[in-house]
Every structure is written in structure tokens, then in C-alpha cells.
């Protein structure tokens, strides 16, 4: 591969045919792929090192994909793309709520999965490259957002954010006191086309509010502008 680093993808799905299909397809597109059938095998694979991204089926025997996502989020910010035969919005909401970075309903086209994986991996690459950049900090309330280090600090303590949550907060913080519509936020954050009725931005805002707002039910930093979108006010309750 001419010295170019290949991304390592871990596929976790109990369907042998799908594991084989994804392994073959992603391998032909330059990835190193390991495919396993359940949570126990996933944990064994992770003992040898964290991959660059995980494609995780929601419906698994034993420990399901949601429980595995929660466990992964407690130890890593690795990008997680959840797969599920259940395409209901509530399943997507729950998947994103527990920390998944994206959700793809079965059946799906391998090309779409590839596009979404590449978008997630670009975020990870940006994180690695940012560590070599000068510190760029934005302060609001008791927080400091370190764009180069991709960290959110409250005093000396780091606030745990997923990659998707960090990107959303960075979009707000670097565009203060401006109303950002959902479509604008999707354009800023995503590297592929989305369903115009997709509510994942709302879900991410809800998760982010839980981590930065004094009272998530009455937000002072990320305000909802009814019928238009969201506005980030770095002064919180001040006008």
C-alpha cells in the first residue's frame, strides 16, 4: 500500500454470510478487516488492540449491541457504526443515545456502509492530526474547548465526549450567537447524504446538553430557536 496506513475495522455480526460479504468488500477497498460473531469474540479481539472503527450489529446472541456500545464507550472513543434489521426511529434514537456514532438499517448497500465508515474515520484522522497543531481554545462558562487536542475541560477535569459530540460542540462554539438550522449542522458534520427527516442532530444535542448544561431541561448554552434550529450562547444565561 505504498506506506499508507490501512485502517483496521472490526465487524461484529452473528450472520456468517454478512460477515463474509463485509470482510470481502471492505478488504477490496483497502481495509484490514476482522469479523466476529458475538460480544465475547469482540472482547477477545479487542484484547489485541483497539481497531480504527467497529461495525456492530444490534441484535446479537447474549450481550446485545446496545450493551456492548455502552461498555465500549466507557473505555474508548472508537467510532461505532451500529447495524440493525430494525429500522424504527426509536431504535436509532436508543443507539445514538448510548454512544454510537452512526446507525444503518438492514438491508443496506455496501457502498453506503463504506461511505459512512469513511466519514467516521475522517473524524478519527482529524483527531490524530490535531495533536500536532498549536492549542486553540474556546472558553464558555466553566468550560474550555481545546480544538487541537479535541478535549473539553471543566477546570482540570476532562468531560468525556464522543467524536460526534465533540464535532457538534465545536460547530456551535466556533459559530456563537448564530442560529444554525438542522440542515446546516448536517452539512457541517456529515460526509454523506442523509435522510431529510433524520433527527440524529436533535439526539446529539440532547446528549450534549446533558454534559454541559446546568439544567438540561432549561438549556442556557445550546438554545432551541423554534422552527429554525439551535443557537449557541457562550455567555449562558447572560444576554
RAQUI-V89925 format. One record per helix or strand. SS is the DSSP state (A for helix, B for strand). FROM is the first residue (numbers start at 0). TO is the last residue. If there is no record, write none. Layout:
ss,from,to
SS,FROM,TO
SS,FROM,TO
This chain:
ss,from,to
B,7,11
A,15,27
B,31,35
A,38,45
B,52,56
A,64,72
B,78,83
A,88,96
B,101,104
A,109,129
B,136,139
B,142,145
B,150,153
B,156,158
A,162,172
B,178,179
A,181,188
A,199,211
A,215,217
B,221,224
B,228,231
